[in-house]
Amino acid sequence: MAEADHKIPSAEIKLVSQYYFYMETQTALAVPDEDNCIVVYSSIQAPEDAQSTISRCLGIPEHKVRVITRRVGGGFGGKAMKAIPVATACALAAYNLRRPVRMYMNRKTDMKTTGGRHPMEVTHSVGFKEDGKITALHLDILINAGIGVDISPIIPLFMVGAIKKYDWGAFSFDIKVCRTNHSSKSAMRGPREVQGTFISEAVIEHVASVLSMDVDSVRINNLHTFNSLDFFCKGAAGELKEYTLPSIWDNIFGDGSVAVEVGGIELGQGLWTKVKQLTEFSLRAIKCDGMGDFLEKIRIIQADTLSLIQGGLTAGSTTSECSCEAVRICCNILVERLAPIKEKLQEQMGSVEWDILILEAMRQAVNLSASSYYVPDSFSMQYLNYGVASLNLAVDLRQVADTQKHADSAADLAVVDYDTQNLEPLILSVEEAVRKSSFFEVHSPLKPRQVGDFSKGMAEADQKILSVEYYLYMETQTALAIPDEDNCIVVYSSSQCPEFAHTTISRCLGIPEHNVSVITRRVGGVFGGKGFRAMPVIATACAVAAYKLQRPVRIYMNRKTDMIIARGRHPMKITYSVGFKSDGKITALHLDILINAGIFVDVSPIMPHHIVETLKKCDWGALSFDIKLCKTNHSSKSAMRAPGEVQATFIAEAVIEHVAATLSLDVDSVRSKNLHNFNSLVFFFEGSAGEPVEYTLASIWNKLAISSSFKERTEKV
């Protein structure tokens, strides 16, 4: 101040509040789930915070609470903290009633409860030179935080950061966060820049007015140099050569489609669009052919607190960029995994299409899913905003009928008794809050630091302005299909292989795989009967019906129909020829096996391999076979609990028992004679026998017979 030619000793600025006016008011839908769980669909900017609050309120672990946010119909900060009470109340009602509950606020209630922007009273003192260069600025700021703390403690730090966009020479302040009986204020679009910028511009204009100078010339005189920027925003100024302010002033699928889930919430700011574009750009680095309309292969899906647990708060103009960076890292991981496969394919084929690359990657069991967690450095939120805006606004006002008849009747019946005897006087102004020392504590990490020597700066001023989730299983075949927006469909299927159902439904409907979501929570008994049977007959048919009708469709089979269609284990006819020694040691076995596969192939081609591999559990000396997979007009057979192993074990035991009966030997002695030794195991299984020292089957058999007194107990029987 001592360096100033002029000083404005005191001036006041009042900043009033501002309402949120998003198109969609606060709303939530809560659906109780099994195992004491709950699913909440909330229009919220911070699903993670709602999940934590609901968990504490209901007294259940967080993994039992699932908060889903697809998009938000306008937020501006009003659906950050303020959406939590609505989501929590909705969850509490649904949890206690054990039925779905939906809540939404009408516009009037929404405006009353959400509070809005923080009102402030500001007194500033400023000293400045004859040319308009400000040498010192002091601010006394009273912030009306309302009755609840909300995000108010962060406002001083953020606001001071916004004020630092000008070089004030020296800058001091005294900021108080006042607790009053007004509704609590919350984050509202730019909860720092708006007030901070208003204060800064008011000071600049005041100085210009006092000096009778053009406002822009005063602004230019107080823009940061590199040194002043480094002084005011330590560590955030970058490199000298980067300083340009003055010049400025003058989860891939089999069909190649891609699904991306990010923690950032789409509020209308274009976050999903940016993520989609960056995904396309990053995956094009693999340089495959046939990626012309690649953007159409990409789908961004809703945030889910159980699949993406650290989504955080969408706010502050940095979430889109953080989401994009996390996606870029994931894409780089996928490109790195795909690159070696592409190189080999290129050597063989020359040109490599994206779809072919993905199919080959799946064949080689390459992980086509990647996740990353990106946290920017602490300076990412410390940015200075300078901008120009142009607005072309069209407002379509339409009358909306309110039919909350039951809610209104309930409200009329409610009676609230107030104790008027012991009420403290209301605090409705920041002045009253100051008088009664009604403040929220701002903890040290959030407290901004003073910059420079205020007294010295004031002394240098020219002027001062002082004071801004035949089989007899319990559950038969069933599925539920629900059409979704953007030509998508969600299918809940009692299936053992949802991925196959996913692919089949996609092909049947003629839509990309990323437009199909198949969810299997659990299956009420299977034994292989819901491997392939649940896929084409039930899940796909259900999906087709729902897709065509554009309404939810559920299909389930009664027990008779289920048994007719699902059928079961493969019937077989076996003819065998066997040679053996007098001691029971088998020297050769030949099998002719006819397998009844039914009318369709299903999993039948895997049966011969499974049967033979299981038969090899005994040392047959030599084993030959002729296995035929027979197509009949019976219903097709499928995988049933240990397909092939049950039949092969039965065949092996039948042969052993036949040999024992022929020789009048004890069955167990014949079994023991035909156990593998190490050499026979190597002969039958080649590379799967391990090391000789590891071979223990015969000794285990003998030890078990001795320890269980098997011979003595058998004689007694």
Disulfide bonds with the S-S distance in Angstrom:
none
